[in-house]
Amino acid sequence: MKAKQGDTCACPNCTCKLGEHSVVRHGKHYCCEGCAKHHEHGEACVMAGCQCAKGTHG
């Protein structure tokens, strides 16, 4: 399935929509590199106000 701009990010707890800088990893579509890597180094989501990275490594 090909993602379209406006679809929701595949990151758990992220409700951001895919934009022009979306990332594909392992066949899933993410809104940013941080989400695509499941915030492995604590990277925040690039979307303003999104808190999906909180609690990922706690």
C-alpha positions in Angstrom: 0.0 0.0 0.0 1.4 3.4 -1.0 1.0 6.1 1.6 -0.5 9.4 0.7 0.3 12.8 2.0 -2.2 13.3 4.9 -2.2 9.7 6.1 -1.3 9.1 9.8 2.2 8.3 11.0 2.9 4.6 11.9 4.7 5.6 15.1 2.7 4.4 18.2 1.1 7.3 20.0 1.8 9.7 17.1 -1.3 11.2 15.4 0.7 13.4 13.0 -0.1 13.3 9.3 2.4 12.4 6.7 3.9 15.3 4.9 6.4 16.0 2.1 9.3 14.8 4.4 7.8 11.5 5.4 10.1 8.5 5.8 9.5 4.9 4.8 11.1 2.2 7.0 10.4 -1.5 6.9 7.3 -0.9 4.7 5.7 1.5 7.2 5.3 5.3 6.7 6.4 7.8 9.3 6.1 11.6 9.6 9.8 12.0 10.4 13.1 10.2 10.9 12.7 10.2 14.7 9.4 8.3 14.5 10.9 6.0 11.8 13.6 5.0 14.2 11.2 4.7 17.1 13.0 7.5 19.0 15.9 5.1 19.7 18.1 8.0 20.9 15.3 10.1 22.4 14.7 12.2 19.3 11.5 14.2 19.5 8.9 14.1 16.8 9.6 17.1 14.4 5.9 18.0 14.4 5.2 20.9 16.7 3.5 19.9 19.9 3.6 16.2 19.3 4.6 14.2 22.4 4.8 10.7 20.9 8.5 10.3 21.9 7.7 10.8 25.6 7.7 7.5 27.5 9.3 5.6 24.6 12.4 4.8 26.7 11.3 5.1 30.3 
